[in-house]
Amino acid sequence: MEAAPLKVFAPQSVRFWRDSWQNVYMEVGDERLGPVKAKRAFPLTAPQAIIILEDSDGRFLGIIKGYDKMDAESVQILEMELEAEFFLPQILKIYDIRDQLGLLTWWVETDRGPRQFEVRNRRRDIRWFSDTHVVIQDADGNKYEIADLSRLDMASRQKVEMEV
């Protein structure tokens, strides 16, 4: 059996809209698809590079590269869907990190407000993508990002360096 070719939608030919129930639909040329779901192919390393589109049952429809070339309303709808799909608060300040019997409790300020979370395993749950880019997964599976450790205040950086 031969595999179907990968369907790559040209961003200039795609339009997204919402129905009255807030479901997202897409139009490609004269074809209407939906409701659709959007996911980032590489959410941590290249979040804008490739967007995967699926139908409401999770079946693959195709991908979009360079979605910023779509009309402004479609970009806004797509970004709202992507944000809802991959919740990744940015850590702006670290108030405290405490180690209690190997369980790290973090008190932080994020771009979504203050948060407290626990990290079970330093090696598995704290991932360094570079010397300054860190993603932390809490005990509930939520992820938090420090996009650039060097942009945090000195006290926050020291807390990370001491505990991680």
C-alpha positions as CSV (number, residue, x, y, z in Angstrom):
1,M,0.0,0.0,0.0
2,E,1.4,3.4,-1.0
3,A,1.4,6.2,1.5
4,A,-0.6,9.3,0.7
5,P,1.5,12.4,-0.1
6,L,1.9,14.9,2.7
7,K,-0.7,17.7,2.3
8,V,0.9,21.1,2.8
9,F,-1.6,24.0,2.7
10,A,-0.3,27.3,1.3
11,P,-0.9,29.9,4.0
12,Q,-2.2,32.4,1.5
13,S,-5.0,30.0,0.4
14,V,-6.2,29.2,3.9
15,R,-8.8,31.0,5.9
16,F,-10.0,30.2,9.4
17,W,-13.3,31.2,11.1
18,R,-15.4,30.3,14.1
19,D,-19.0,29.2,14.1
20,S,-21.6,30.3,16.7
21,W,-20.4,27.5,19.0
22,Q,-16.8,28.7,18.8
23,N,-15.6,25.7,16.8
24,V,-12.9,26.5,14.3
25,Y,-13.3,25.8,10.6
26,M,-11.0,26.3,7.7
27,E,-11.4,27.1,4.0
28,V,-8.9,26.1,1.4
29,G,-9.9,27.4,-2.0
30,D,-13.5,26.2,-2.4
31,E,-13.1,23.4,0.1
32,R,-14.5,23.8,3.7
33,L,-13.2,21.6,6.5
34,G,-14.1,21.4,10.1
35,P,-14.3,21.6,12.8
36,V,-10.5,21.5,12.9
37,K,-7.8,21.3,15.6
38,A,-4.4,22.9,15.3
39,K,-1.2,21.7,17.0
40,R,2.4,22.9,16.9
41,A,4.7,20.3,15.3
42,F,7.7,21.5,17.4
43,P,6.1,23.5,20.3
44,L,9.4,24.0,22.3
45,T,12.1,24.4,19.6
46,A,10.2,25.9,16.7
47,P,6.7,26.9,17.7
48,Q,5.8,28.9,14.5
49,A,7.5,26.6,12.0
50,I,4.9,23.9,11.2
51,I,1.3,23.7,12.3
52,I,-0.5,20.3,12.1
53,L,-4.2,20.3,11.3
54,E,-6.5,17.6,12.3
55,D,-10.3,17.0,12.1
56,S,-12.4,16.8,15.2
57,D,-11.7,13.0,15.4
58,G,-7.9,13.5,15.4
59,R,-7.4,12.5,11.8
60,F,-4.5,14.2,10.1
61,L,-5.6,16.8,7.4
62,G,-2.3,18.5,6.6
63,I,0.2,21.1,7.7
64,I,0.8,24.8,7.3
65,K,4.2,26.4,7.1
66,G,4.5,30.1,7.6
67,Y,1.0,30.7,8.9
68,D,1.8,34.3,9.6
69,K,1.3,34.9,5.9
70,M,-2.5,34.3,6.3
71,D,-5.0,37.1,6.7
72,A,-4.9,38.8,10.2
73,E,-8.2,37.3,11.4
74,S,-7.1,33.8,10.5
75,V,-3.8,34.3,12.2
76,Q,-5.5,35.5,15.4
77,I,-8.0,32.5,15.4
78,L,-5.2,30.0,14.8
79,E,-2.9,31.5,17.5
80,M,-5.8,31.4,20.0
81,E,-6.3,27.7,19.2
82,L,-2.6,27.0,19.5
83,E,-2.4,28.8,22.8
84,A,-5.2,26.7,24.2
85,E,-3.7,23.5,22.9
86,F,-0.2,24.0,24.4
87,F,-0.3,25.9,27.6
88,L,3.2,27.1,28.3
89,P,3.5,29.9,30.8
90,Q,6.7,31.9,30.7
91,I,8.5,32.2,34.1
92,L,9.4,35.9,34.7
93,K,10.6,35.7,38.3
94,I,11.4,33.0,40.8
95,Y,10.5,33.8,44.4
96,D,11.7,30.5,45.9
97,I,12.6,26.9,45.2
98,R,12.5,24.5,48.1
99,D,13.8,21.0,48.2
100,Q,11.8,18.8,50.5
101,L,12.9,15.2,50.4
102,G,13.8,15.4,46.7
103,L,10.5,17.2,45.8
104,L,11.1,20.7,44.5
105,T,8.4,23.2,45.2
106,W,8.6,26.4,43.0
107,W,7.0,29.7,43.7
108,V,7.2,31.8,40.6
109,E,5.7,34.7,38.7
110,T,4.6,33.9,35.1
111,D,3.1,35.8,32.2
112,R,-0.2,34.3,33.4
113,G,0.2,35.3,37.1
114,P,1.7,33.8,40.2
115,R,2.1,30.0,40.3
116,Q,3.2,27.4,42.8
117,F,4.1,23.9,41.5
118,E,6.1,20.8,42.4
119,V,8.8,19.0,40.4
120,R,9.4,15.4,41.2
121,N,12.5,14.6,39.3
122,R,15.3,17.1,38.4
123,R,16.7,15.0,35.6
124,R,13.5,14.0,33.9
125,D,11.3,17.0,34.6
126,I,13.8,19.9,34.0
127,R,15.0,20.0,30.4
128,W,17.7,22.3,29.2
129,F,17.5,23.1,25.5
130,S,20.5,25.4,25.7
131,D,22.6,27.1,28.3
132,T,19.7,29.6,28.9
133,H,16.5,27.9,27.7
134,V,14.8,25.7,30.3
135,V,11.4,23.9,30.3
136,I,10.1,22.6,33.6
137,Q,7.4,20.0,33.9
138,D,5.5,19.9,37.2
139,A,4.0,16.9,39.0
140,D,0.7,17.3,37.1
141,G,2.3,17.4,33.7
142,N,2.0,21.2,33.1
143,K,5.0,22.8,31.5
144,Y,6.7,26.2,32.3
145,E,9.3,27.9,30.3
146,I,12.3,30.1,31.0
147,A,13.0,31.2,27.4
148,D,16.2,33.0,28.4
149,L,17.6,32.5,31.9
150,S,19.9,35.5,31.4
151,R,16.9,37.8,31.2
152,L,15.7,36.9,34.7
153,D,16.8,39.0,37.7
154,M,20.0,37.9,39.5
155,A,18.2,36.4,42.5
156,S,16.0,34.3,40.2
157,R,19.0,33.1,38.2
158,Q,20.8,32.2,41.4
159,K,17.9,30.1,42.7
160,V,17.8,28.1,39.5
161,E,21.5,27.6,39.5
162,M,21.5,26.4,43.1
163,E,18.6,24.0,42.8
164,V,18.7,22.7,39.3
